[in-house]
Amino acid sequence: MAPLTLPRTIYDETHELFRGTVRRFLECEAVPEHDGWEHAGITPRSFWLRAGQEGLLCPHVPESYGGAGGDYRFLAVLGEELARAGITAANFAVHADICASYVLHYGSEAQKQRWLPAMVAGTALVSIAMTEPDTGSDLQAIRTVAERSADGYRLRGAKTFITGGANCDMCIVAARTGGIPGSKGISLFLVDAVLPGFQKGRSLQKLGLKGQDTAELVFDDVALPRDALLGEEGAGFKYLMGELPRERLAIAVLAVATSQRAFDLAVEYTRRRKAFGQRILDFQNTRFKLAEIQSDLLAAWCLLDRCIESHANGKLTVPQAAAAKLWTSELQCRVVDTCLQMFGGYGYMLEYPIARMYADARIQRIYGGTSEIMKEVVARAIDAGD
Ligand SMILES: Cc1cc2nc3c(=O)[nH]c(=O)nc-3n(C[C@H](O)[C@H](O)[C@H](O)COP(=O)(O)OP(=O)(O)OC[C@H]3O[C@@H](n4cnc5c(N)ncnc54)[C@H](O)[C@@H]3O)c2cc1C
């Protein structure tokens, strides 16, 4: 990290030891392979297995389910290190931070025993499916249905934009139950991908995040056992809202750490590259732009640290997480764009990381709730006097 940052006090020695392990692992196992994964449009399962063997997946899962029983900070370290190494292919945040947390927080003992050890080991990859072709931001309008049957439920519907959908062994699916409209009629199900009728559609071609598969999923009258229901019937929307701060904080971690990487790359490049007999870094425009980004980064790391600390103590609220996601993801797009400009034509070449970072950054303002929805959440809290 650049020298102008303030000391970070949220991590202790164990987090830093973990950081060292993650960094070494990514340098050896991910960085040399990343281009290949981007070409293939998917990260191989062998990488997930190696990450599992190294203890990097789901470090927050208790030891009784095969994890290390760490606090939230370990997940934040993981996110920071992935961004630092430029690894966007394997979405650990969806698998570990988001999906494992749903099972941990709302699953029965049998569900935890069945899925968590395999998720920690990387033998079961998990995705989450809320978005449908006709609705994303307006989650209450989903149409996928889970109708009660004699021995469980019949699941019918289609989901889209599902991160890790092509590779997944299980998917947490939001579906409508009991014929009840609105938020009270939404339930969550742990849907085993081997069940007949679980169809993985095409992997979608995207602007960025090329090494992550993003898939369409179809549930063609899938017979779900009763124990596929996660928590209580009709409580799905409440669970989704409960986990949103976590999901949005994971995006904020990525946003700040990626902005830092873009800044570091730009400093390094503008020190080397010359024009009109001087370094690009010697032009006042470059110096001022970098000074502005450095100041933004100073603020961003402070905000992030307070949010991580607050979340680790179970106190980060939905509007606070929304504000953090909004500000940091918008910052990331601005920073990456400004830094790319300093690379001139090379900034547009995909062999330069800054070009890929530009394409990768754009989604941060869309998934996990768009910037407009984040503003709605914050505005509602202002109106309510929170
Ligand atoms: C790469 C990628 C990965 C994803 N991964 C997943 C995943 O793993 N699981 C999953 O379930 N989903 C996933 N998504 C879906 C993502 O969360 C949605 O795309 C996002 O929530 C927006 O929904 P939408 O695309 O339907 O846009 P829409 O809801 O149709 O919105 C269109 C536009 O209208 C605006 N808008 C909508 N409502 C309002 C409002 N009330 N006020 C003001 N403006 C509004 C939006 O901000 C947006 O600009 C992923 C998407 C992508 C692209």
The ligand as an ORCA input file, in Angstrom:
! r2SCAN-3c Opt
* xyz 0 1
  C     -21.991    -10.137    -13.764
  C     -23.249    -10.215    -12.954
  C     -23.301    -11.090    -11.876
  C     -24.492    -11.211    -11.145
  N     -24.566    -12.171    -10.155
  C     -25.788    -12.437     -9.599
  C     -25.956    -13.568     -8.739
  O     -25.012    -14.319     -8.455
  N     -27.194    -13.808     -8.250
  C     -28.282    -13.019     -8.540
  O     -29.367    -13.291     -8.063
  N     -28.141    -11.928     -9.344
  C     -26.935    -11.631     -9.885
  N     -26.798    -10.555    -10.757
  C     -27.949     -9.702    -11.016
  C     -27.835     -8.287    -10.458
  O     -27.915     -8.299     -9.064
  C     -28.928     -7.463    -11.125
  O     -28.556     -7.303    -12.482
  C     -29.128     -6.113    -10.479
  O     -29.677     -6.260     -9.186
  C     -30.061     -5.191    -11.302
  O     -31.219     -5.845    -11.684
  P     -31.675     -5.821    -13.238
  O     -30.504     -6.249    -14.045
  O     -32.908     -6.629    -13.362
  O     -31.964     -4.313    -13.547
  P     -33.375     -3.568    -13.363
  O     -33.903     -3.857    -12.013
  O     -34.234     -3.874    -14.537
  O     -32.921     -2.046    -13.420
  C     -32.687     -1.326    -14.650
  C     -32.321      0.102    -14.298
  O     -33.412      0.724    -13.615
  C     -32.974      1.264    -12.388
  N     -34.006      1.136    -11.359
  C     -34.720      0.038    -11.018
  N     -35.517      0.296     -9.979
  C     -35.307      1.610     -9.647
  C     -35.837      2.467     -8.644
  N     -36.717      2.040     -7.736
  N     -35.394      3.750     -8.605
  C     -34.494      4.197     -9.504
  N     -33.959      3.422    -10.463
  C     -34.356      2.142    -10.534
  C     -31.762      0.429    -12.009
  O     -30.930      1.125    -11.087
  C     -31.112      0.218    -13.365
  O     -30.334      1.334    -13.677
  C     -25.607    -10.394    -11.463
  C     -25.532     -9.495    -12.525
  C     -24.390     -9.422    -13.284
  C     -24.398     -8.505    -14.482
*
